[in-house]
């Protein structure tokens, strides 16, 4: 299996757009704001996400975040976001890392892989302790976080709060 984590670019094409349309707009708390866009609006959406990584135009609770695509054999199968730091809202609802795999590609271990690769990206920008918040009913994502060394720190009526160490998983196994 050939895999690659690619940083979002304003030049991303129809293959990424099609993936975004397959991943639900809001599933288990992961917000895919690219779902439902007309293709004509996709370029503006990409530009906005590039700006967010550079802390341009952030509003309210937002913090800089970088978006990455997971490609398997040169086909986009999922994506994730790394928030550069946490504010009070994100400590309760969001965490540092979020990810989603397109439904047609689930059950193949790609969630575990994308989280591991996103942890390496978090490490590169200096985030050692990474928080992932997972809705209680999303047991596959809870298992993915634990498989990447995640430790459940807290569970409330809505979600699990799982901490991962990005340095421990910085070396990616092939």
C-alpha positions in Angstrom: 0.0 0.0 0.0 1.3 3.4 -1.0 0.1 6.2 1.3 0.7 9.9 1.6 -0.6 12.7 3.8 -0.8 15.8 1.6 -1.3 19.3 3.0 -4.4 21.1 1.5 -3.5 23.3 -1.4 -5.5 25.8 -3.5 -4.7 23.5 -6.4 -6.5 20.4 -5.1 -8.7 18.9 -7.8 -11.9 17.1 -8.5 -10.7 13.9 -6.8 -10.6 15.7 -3.4 -13.8 17.5 -4.1 -15.6 14.2 -4.8 -14.2 12.8 -1.6 -15.6 15.8 0.3 -19.0 15.2 -1.1 -19.0 11.6 0.1 -18.0 12.4 3.7 -21.1 13.6 5.6 -21.3 17.3 6.5 -21.5 16.5 10.2 -20.9 13.0 11.4 -19.9 12.2 15.0 -19.0 15.8 15.5 -16.5 16.1 12.6 -17.6 19.0 10.5 -16.9 18.7 6.8 -17.7 22.2 5.5 -16.7 21.1 2.0 -19.7 18.8 1.7 -22.6 20.3 -0.3 -20.5 23.0 -2.0 -20.9 23.6 -5.7 -17.7 22.9 -7.5 -17.5 26.6 -8.5 -17.2 27.4 -4.7 -14.7 24.8 -4.0 -11.7 27.0 -5.0 -12.8 29.6 -2.5 -13.2 27.0 0.2 -9.7 25.7 -0.4 -8.4 29.3 -0.2 -10.2 29.9 3.0 -8.7 26.7 4.5 -5.1 27.8 3.5 -5.8 31.1 5.2 -7.0 29.4 8.3 -3.6 27.5 8.6 -1.9 30.9 8.5 -4.3 32.4 11.1 -5.9 34.8 8.5 -9.6 35.7 9.0 -10.2 33.6 12.1 -13.4 34.4 13.9 -14.5 33.9 17.5 -13.4 30.5 18.9 -11.3 29.6 15.9 -7.6 28.9 16.1 -5.1 28.2 13.2 -5.7 24.8 11.8 -4.0 22.9 8.9 -6.0 20.4 6.8 -4.4 17.3 5.3 -5.7 14.7 2.8 -4.9 11.0 3.2 -4.1 9.4 -0.2 -3.9 5.7 -0.6 -2.4 4.6 -4.0 -2.9 8.2 -5.2 -6.6 8.2 -4.3 -8.0 10.5 -1.6 -9.7 8.3 1.1 -10.0 10.7 4.0 -8.8 13.9 5.7 -7.9 15.5 8.9 -7.3 18.8 10.7 -4.6 19.7 13.1 -5.4 22.7 15.3 -2.2 24.5 16.3 -3.3 25.1 19.9 -6.4 24.8 22.1 -8.6 27.5 23.6 -11.3 26.8 26.3 -14.0 25.9 23.7 -11.7 23.4 21.9 -10.6 21.8 25.1 -14.3 20.8 25.6 -15.5 20.3 22.1 -13.0 19.6 19.3 -9.5 18.9 20.5 -6.3 19.3 18.5 -7.0 16.7 15.9 -10.1 15.6 13.9 -10.4 13.2 11.0 -12.8 11.4 8.7 -12.6 8.6 6.2 -14.9 8.5 3.2 -17.6 5.9 3.8 -16.6 3.8 0.8 -13.1 3.3 2.3 -13.9 2.6 5.9 -13.0 -0.6 7.7 -9.6 -0.8 6.0 -7.4 0.7 8.9 -7.2 4.1 7.3 -8.5 5.9 10.4 -5.7 4.5 12.4 -3.2 5.5 9.7 -4.5 9.1 9.3 -4.5 9.7 13.0 -0.9 8.4 13.3 0.2 10.7 10.4 -1.7 13.7 11.9 0.1 13.1 15.2 3.4 13.3 13.3 2.2 16.6 11.8 1.3 17.9 15.3 4.7 17.0 16.5 6.3 19.0 13.6 4.6 22.1 14.8 5.5 21.5 18.4 2.3 19.9 19.9 3.5 17.0 22.0 0.3 16.4 24.0 -2.6 16.0 21.5 -6.3 16.0 22.6 -8.9 14.1 20.6 -12.5 14.4 21.7 -14.8 11.6 20.5 -18.5 11.3 20.8 -19.4 8.4 23.1 -21.3 6.4 20.5 -18.3 6.6 18.1 -16.6 3.5 19.3 -14.5 3.0 16.1 -12.8 6.3 16.7 -12.3 5.6 20.4 -10.6 2.4 19.4 -8.5 4.2 16.7 -7.3 6.7 19.3 -6.4 3.9 21.8 -4.6 2.0 19.0 -2.4 5.1 18.6 -1.5 5.1 22.3 -4.4 7.3 23.4 -5.3 7.4 27.0 -8.9 8.2 28.0 -8.6 11.1 30.5 -12.3 11.8 31.0 -15.7 10.7 29.8 -18.8 12.9 30.2 -22.4 12.4 29.0 -21.4 13.4 25.4 -17.8 12.5 24.7 -14.5 10.8 25.5 -11.4 13.0 26.0 -8.4 11.1 24.8 -4.8 12.3 25.1 -2.1 11.1 22.7 1.6 11.8 22.7 2.9 12.9 19.3 6.5 12.2 20.1 5.8 8.5 21.0 4.4 7.9 17.5 6.6 10.3 15.5 8.2 7.3 13.7 5.7 6.0 11.1 5.9 2.3 10.4 5.4 1.2 6.8 
